[in-house]
Amino acid sequence: MPHDHSKTPENDMPANEMNDISHAGAVVDKAIEYMTGQNLPSLAIASALLGGAVGMLARDMSDEAIVNVLNNAIRSVRNGEFRAAAPEAHH
């Protein structure tokens, strides 16, 4: 079967979806930068972003699917994946 070059090899996600995720991530990074510049505490920023993210998921996903997404995030935290990505973070 021929390889579909419109998908990224690392996770088989269509390239346009990866571009959308990258664009959304850049917008979120700018929002975080802005809020940090407004001297908002990290916990307030993160709580607002998490609440907004869960609200976005609730538009298109069942509660059980949202719980699965959150459980995956919890596993990533427990496995140290976020600490590895941000070594300057406080432990």
C-alpha positions as CSV (number, residue, x, y, z in Angstrom):
1,M,0.0,0.0,0.0
2,P,1.5,3.4,-1.0
3,H,2.5,5.8,1.8
4,D,0.1,8.9,2.1
5,H,2.5,11.8,2.1
6,S,-0.2,14.2,3.4
7,K,0.2,12.7,6.8
8,T,3.0,13.2,9.2
9,P,5.1,10.1,9.8
10,E,5.5,10.5,13.5
11,N,1.8,10.0,14.4
12,D,-0.1,9.5,11.1
13,M,-2.0,12.7,11.7
14,P,-2.9,14.6,8.5
15,A,-0.5,17.5,7.8
16,N,-3.2,20.1,7.8
17,E,-4.3,19.0,11.3
18,M,-0.7,19.3,12.5
19,N,-0.6,22.8,11.0
20,D,-3.8,23.7,12.8
21,I,-2.4,22.4,16.1
22,S,0.9,24.3,15.5
23,H,-1.0,27.5,14.8
24,A,-3.3,27.1,17.8
25,G,-0.2,26.4,20.0
26,A,1.5,29.6,18.8
27,V,-1.6,31.6,19.6
28,V,-1.8,30.0,23.1
29,D,1.9,30.7,23.6
30,K,1.3,34.4,22.8
31,A,-1.7,34.5,25.2
32,I,0.5,33.0,28.0
33,E,3.2,35.5,27.2
34,Y,0.7,38.4,27.4
35,M,-0.8,37.1,30.7
36,T,2.7,36.6,32.2
37,G,3.5,40.2,31.2
38,Q,0.3,41.3,33.1
39,N,1.9,39.7,36.2
40,L,-0.9,37.1,36.5
41,P,0.2,34.1,38.6
42,S,1.1,30.9,36.8
43,L,-1.7,29.0,38.6
44,A,-4.3,31.5,37.5
45,I,-3.1,31.4,33.9
46,A,-2.9,27.6,33.8
47,S,-6.4,27.2,35.5
48,A,-7.9,29.5,32.9
49,L,-6.3,27.7,30.0
50,L,-7.3,24.3,31.4
51,G,-10.9,25.4,32.0
52,G,-11.0,26.8,28.5
53,A,-9.6,23.6,27.0
54,V,-12.0,21.4,28.8
55,G,-14.8,23.7,27.7
56,M,-13.7,23.4,24.1
57,L,-13.6,19.6,24.4
58,A,-17.1,19.6,25.8
59,R,-18.4,21.1,22.6
60,D,-17.6,18.0,20.5
61,M,-16.8,15.2,22.9
62,S,-18.8,13.1,25.4
63,D,-18.0,13.4,29.1
64,E,-16.3,10.0,29.0
65,A,-14.1,11.0,26.1
66,I,-13.0,14.1,28.1
67,V,-12.2,12.0,31.1
68,N,-10.0,9.8,28.9
69,V,-8.2,12.9,27.6
70,L,-7.6,14.1,31.2
71,N,-6.5,10.6,32.3
72,N,-3.9,10.6,29.5
73,A,-2.7,14.0,30.7
74,I,-2.5,12.6,34.3
75,R,-0.4,9.6,33.0
76,S,1.9,12.0,31.2
77,V,2.4,14.0,34.4
78,R,3.0,10.9,36.5
79,N,5.5,9.7,33.8
80,G,7.4,13.0,34.1
81,E,6.8,13.9,30.4
82,F,6.0,17.5,31.2
83,R,9.1,17.9,33.4
84,A,11.3,16.5,30.7
85,A,9.9,19.1,28.3
86,A,10.4,22.0,30.7
87,P,13.6,21.3,32.7
88,E,13.6,24.9,34.1
89,A,10.3,24.2,35.9
90,H,10.3,24.0,39.7
91,H,9.9,20.5,41.2
